[in-house]
Amino acid sequence: MEMTNAQRLILSNQYKMMTMLDPANAERYRRLQTIIERGYGLQMRELDREFGELKEETCRTIIDIMEMYHGVACFLV
């Protein structure tokens, strides 16, 4: 994951805020903040894994199901 210094600073600050907002996961956020601040390239790849991606076909199937549900709900009202 390539990031500019400004992006790293922003992300580091977000992890710092999450540490305060979510004390139950504070240790995890501190670790991620350290990785970002120090620019540990290998560990920064971990961040990529947290961002999943659905295939377009899966997204379309989900949208179709939601539209069908909406249609049924409107019909019942």
QUIRAUR-V683968 format. One record per residue. N is the residue number from 1. RES is the residue in one letter. PHI is phi as a letter, one per 40 degrees, with the letter a starting at -180 (* if undefined). Layout:
BEGIN
N,RES,PHI
N,RES,PHI
END
This chain:
BEGIN
1,M,*
2,E,c
3,M,b
4,T,c
5,N,c
6,A,c
7,Q,c
8,R,c
9,L,c
10,I,c
11,L,c
12,S,c
13,N,c
14,Q,c
15,Y,c
16,K,c
17,M,c
18,M,c
19,T,d
20,M,c
21,L,c
22,D,b
23,P,d
24,A,c
25,N,b
26,A,d
27,E,c
28,R,c
29,Y,c
30,R,c
31,R,c
32,L,c
33,Q,c
34,T,c
35,I,d
36,I,c
37,E,c
38,R,c
39,G,g
40,Y,c
41,G,d
42,L,c
43,Q,c
44,M,c
45,R,c
46,E,d
47,L,c
48,D,c
49,R,c
50,E,c
51,F,b
52,G,c
53,E,a
54,L,c
55,K,c
56,E,d
57,E,c
58,T,c
59,C,c
60,R,c
61,T,c
62,I,c
63,I,c
64,D,d
65,I,c
66,M,c
67,E,c
68,M,c
69,Y,d
70,H,c
71,G,c
72,V,c
73,A,c
74,C,c
75,F,c
76,L,c
77,V,c
END
